[in-house]
Amino acid sequence: MPDGGSGWDTGQVPSALPAGDPVPADGSLPDDALAELPHRPFGFYVHVPFCRVRCGYCDFNTYTAEELGPGVSRASYADQAVAEVRLARRVLGERELPVDTVFLGGGTPTLLPPDDLGRILRAIDDEFGLAPGAEVTTEANPDSVDLAALERLREAGYTRISFGVQSAVPHVLEVLDRTHDPRRVPDVVTAARSAGFEQLSLDLIYGTPGESAADWGTTLDAALGCEPDHVSAYSLIVEDGTALARRVRRGELPMPDEDDLADKYVQADERLGAAGLGWYEVSNWARDDDARCRHNLGYWTGAHWWGIGPGAHSHVGGVRWWNVKHPAAYAGRLAEGATPAHAREVLDAETRRVERVLLEVRLRAGMPVDVLDDAGRSALPALVADGLVADRPDRVVLTPRGRLLADAVVHRLLA
């Protein structure tokens, strides 16, 4: 089944960090990694790790006010993010690096005041410059913004907003520990349009225990009624260590059923497609090419990005690193003038090839066949015969059935 719950390929920050290798105290990068910068788009991901409440299914690196501990405050977070932007400028040098995309995720970025979010974006623009037509996205919960806040965000330069809707059905939201009123979603969408946002996306989750096909249909109806430019629909993943996983383990809730997830994916694809939203990645649909999330496409196609914030991951020229996890440790590193990076890995050519297969196969455009090794190419005829991959000589493109079994297709290509 397609899934979007892992986080690492969509900019979100998982709660557990890998070990990795040491990072130089100044955060410096190898010359050969820096040499790759001009050849692919460059963006920023800004992780805002604050939430009002912790959702039971969430495995991202987020904190409620009670969990932050002494010496950590939302009020000082923008200053810390700006300090890391300036660190990025020092590490990357004076080369021209216009920023093509900026994406604020979390957590709930809009728990910070709009002026703070504007200050972070202004620092990126001041240090690097935003490319003409840059895509600037913030995530938001439907209950975390109003028209005045949305207008201030738009004035600050944000062009795209992604609302975490998840479901339109109250009993489904209750299982997920989501606290917003689904009846408010159309109003906040209207407010975002009135504020002048150029692109509007809705995030949905299917497969929650107790969610019927009719419930999922209600959510799709409500989402399409908002006339979004973009929809992300992810199957629910029960992550170890979450409150949801504990409820499943105690027998209070059943595990999501694979057949049910497949049926709901097909239901979503048919409904979204009929409404004019075409898939461009297994879990993402857009009104047209301009509505596709360029920032996430950068992740899926090997672009460069710098991740700001606690636990945030970055990638430049085959070097991937991740920041210390807790906001207090993150703030302390920056206060000392040191990199907040916890560890890193330098990807060899084979690892980068494998990651291309893992990610690019999920795209509607597919992946060039020449990325595969001999074993992968030899697996293609059987995948075509099984109806999982289109019969094309140049690219690996998933069929509708192949999208349902994308992980299995990747496994066979890499076996």
N, C-alpha and C positions, 0 to 999 in steps of 0.2 A: 504494500500500500504506500502511496505517496505520503510524506510527512514533512512538517515544517517545525517539529518540536525540538530539534537538536540545537538550534540557535547559532551554531558556529559559522554556518554559511549564509546567514541572513543578518549579521551584525549584532544580534543580541548576545548578551554576555552570560554564559553558563555559570552556575554557582561554584562549580569545582574547576580548578585550574590545573593543567598538566605541569609536569616537573620542568622539563626543558634544560637549556644550558645557561650559564651566567651571561649577564648583559653588562657591557662596560658602564662604569659609573656615570659617564656623560651621555650614554645612550647612542653613541656613534655606531654607524653602519659600515659594512664593507664597501669598498669603492665599486666593486662590480655590481652590487645591489643598487647603489646610487646611480650608476650608469644606465640602468634600465628605466629610470623615472620618466624621461621624455617620450617614451614609446607607448605608453598606455595612460588612460585617464587616471587622475588623482583626486581623491575625495577625503572627507573627514567623517568619521562616525563619532558622535558624542554620546556617551552613556551617562544618563541621569538616574542614579540608583535609588530614587525615593518613591515610595508608595504610601498611600493612606492606609491601606490594609493589604495583607498578603493573600493573594489568590491561592487556593488549595492546590492547583495544578502546576503552579509556576516554579520553574527551576532556575530562573535567572538571578543574577547577582543584584538583589534589591533589598531595601531596608525600610521598615516603618520607623517613625520617630522614636519609638521605644527601643528599637534595636540598634540605633546609631551609637549610643554610648556617649561619654563625656568628650568634650572638645571637638565635636563634629556638628555642623549646622548646615541646613540648606542655604542659610543666608550667605555663607562664605563660599559656596560651591562654584559660583560663576568665576570668582577670582582664581580658584584653583584650575578650572578648565582653561581660562585665559593664560595662566602660567604655563600649562602644558602646550598650548598652541605656540607660545613663544619658544619653548624648548624644541618643538618640532621644526621651527624655522632655523634654529641654530644647528640642529642635527642635519637637516637636509641642505643647508648651505644657501647660497644666494642665487642658485639657478632659478630660472623662470618656471613656476609651477602653478599655473592658474587652476583653481579648484573647480572641478566640474560638478561635484555633488557634495552636499552636506546632509547628514541624516542624524536627527536626535531621537534616540530610543531609550528604553528603560526597562523597568520603572515607568514613571509617568513624568516625562519632561515638563509638562505644563503645570506641575506642582510648583515649579519655580516661576517667579513673576515674569511676565513678558519682557520687561526691561532687562532682566538678567539673561534671558535667552537671546535677546537682541545684542547684548554686549558680547556674548560668546561668538555670535556670527560676525559681528563687527571686527573682533580680533582676528578671525580667520581671513576676512577680507583685507584688513590692514596689513597682515603679515605676508599673505600669499596672493591675494587678489582673487575674486570670484570670476570665473570665466563668463563671457556673455551667454545669457540664457541658462545659467547654472540652476540646477534643481536643488531646492532647499526644503527639506521635509522635517516636520516634527510629528511624533506620535502624540496622541492625546486620548484620555478617557472622555466619554461623552459628558460626564459630570464635572470635569476639571476646567472647563472653559465656558465663557459666555461671549456675547457679541463684542463687548468692549475689549476683552482680552484677545479675541481673534483679530480684531482690527489693529491692535497694537503689534501683534505678531506679523501681520501682513505688512504693516508699515516698516517693520524692522528688516524685512527682506525675505521672509518665509513664503514660499510659493506653493507648497504642497502640504496637505495634512492627512494623517492616517488615524482614523478613529478605531479604537479597540472595542468593537461591538460584541463579538463572540457569538451572541445568540439574541433573539428577540423574544424568547420564551422565559418567563420568570422562574419556573422551577428548574430549568437548565442552568440559568445564571446562578441560582442558589447553590447547586451542586459544585459549580466552579468557584464559588465564593466571590462572584462579581457583585458589586453593590450598586451599579448605576440602574436607573429606571429606563427600561427599553423604550418606553413611550416618549422619552425626551430626545431620542436619536434624530428623528426627522427635524426637530427644531434646531438642534445644534448643527446639523448639516446645512440647513437653510441659513443659519447665521454665518457659517464658514463661506458659503457662496456670497452672501451679502458683504462680507468683509473683503472679498476679492480674491480668494484663493483660486489659483488656476487649475489645480488638480486636487481631487478628493478621493481618498481610498478608505475602504472599510475592511477590517480584519474579522474573520469569522472562524469558529471552531466547530467541527462536527464530530459526532461519536461520543458525546458525553453520556455516562450511564443514566438511563432513564429517558434519553431523547428519542422520540419516535420519528419515523419518516415524515409524519405530518408536522411534528415540531420543527424539523429541519426545513421543510417546505415553508413554514411560517417565517422562519428566519430569512430564507432566500427571498420570499415575497417582500418582507420589510426592507431588506437591503436594496433590492432592485427598485422599490418605491422611492428610495432616496436618490436614484439616478446617479450612482457613483461613476467616476471615471475608471476606477480600478477596484478589484476585489481580491483579497488573499483569503483562501479557505484551507485550513490545516486540520488534519485528523488529530484528535486528542491523543497525546502521548502521556502515559502514566510514568512519570520520572521517579526514580528511587529517591527517597529522602523527603518527598513532598507530603503534605497533609492528605492529598488525594491517594497517594500510594499507601499510606497507612490505613485509610478507610477501606481500600480494596483488600489489603492484607487481612484486616479484621473481618472481612466478609460483609461489610456494610454496603458496599457497592460492587457490581461486577466489573471485570476488565472489559474494555471496549472489544467488540466482536469484529474480526477481520472482514467477514462477509458483509456485516452492516456498514462498516467503513467504506467498503468498495461500492456498495449500493448508493451511499450518500455522496460519494465522490461523483459517480455517474449522474446522479440527480443534480448536483451542483453544476457540472459541466454542461448538461443539457439546458438547464434553466438560464445560466449565465450566457451561454452561446446564443440561445434564442433571443436574448435581450440585447445582443450586439456586443457582448464582452467576449473577446477571443483569448484563449489560453496562450501564453508565451513562455511559461515555465510551469512545471507540473502543478504547482499550488497557487498560481497567479494568473489572473485574467485582466485584460485592459480594453478600454473602448477603442483605442487605436494605438499606433506606434508611439505617439507623443505621450500617451498616458502610462506607458510602461515605466516601472520604477528603475530609473537609470542607475541609482546607487546600488541596488541589489544586483542588477545586471553586471556591475563592476565586480562584485564578489564572485559571481558565477563564471566570469570570463577572465579572471586573473589580473584585474586592475590593481593599482596601488591605493592603499588607504591608511590613514593614521587614526587609530582609535584613542579617543580622549576619555579619561575617567577610570574609576576603580574596576579592575578586571577586564578592561577593554582590550580587544585584540587589534593588532595592526599588521599590515603586510606591505613590504617594499622590496621589489626585485628578488623575490624568493627567500626573503628573511621574514619570519613571522614571530612576533613577540606579544606578550600580554602583561598588563599592569598588575600590581599588587591588588588584592581583592577588597580589603576593607577600606571604606572612606577615610578612616583615621590614618591608616598606614599611607594611603595615597597622598593625603594632605601633608603628612610629615615629610615624605620624600621631596615633594615640591618645595616645601618651606626650607629644606636644606640645600636647594639648588641642584638636587640629583634627579636622575631619571626615575619615574615611578615604575618602570618596567621590572617585573618579577623574574622573567626568564624568556628565552627565545629559542627558536630552532632555525637552522639554515637548511632549506629544502634542497635536496639534490635533484638532478634532472629526472630521475625515475619517480620520485615522490611527486614532483610537479606534474608529470605526465598522468600519474594515477589520479591526482586531484582533478585534472581536466576531465578525465573520464567520469568521475563521480558527479561533477557539477554540470558540465556542458551537455551530457546526454539528456538532462532534464529539460533542456530548452527546446522550444518549438523549432528553432533553426537547426537543432541537432549539433553534432560534432563531426569534424572532418575524420574520415576513415583513417587517414594517415597518422592520427594520434595513437591508434591501436598498435600493439606489438603483434607479432606473428600469431600468437595464440588467440588474441582478441579478434583478429581478422578471420581466423579459422572458425570462430564461434558464430560469425554473422549468418551463414546460410541456415543454420538450425534456428536462430532467433527469427529470421524471416519466415521460415516454414511454420514456426509456432505462432505466427501472427503478432509478434511483439515488436518487431522493427520493420520499417518500410523497406521495400526492395529498391535500394538506391546504391549506385556504385561509389558515390563520392562522400556521402554523409550518413551518420547513424542517427536516424530520426524515429522516435517512438510512435507506435500506433496508439489508438485509444486504449486498447487492451494493454499495450506496453506501459502506458502511464500508470495503470493500476499495479503493475508489477515492476516498477522502475528499479527498485533495489535489487530484485532478482536478475534483471537484465544487466545491471552494472556488475554484479557478482560473476556472471558468466563471461562478461567481456574481460574481466581482470583475473579470472581463474588460471 
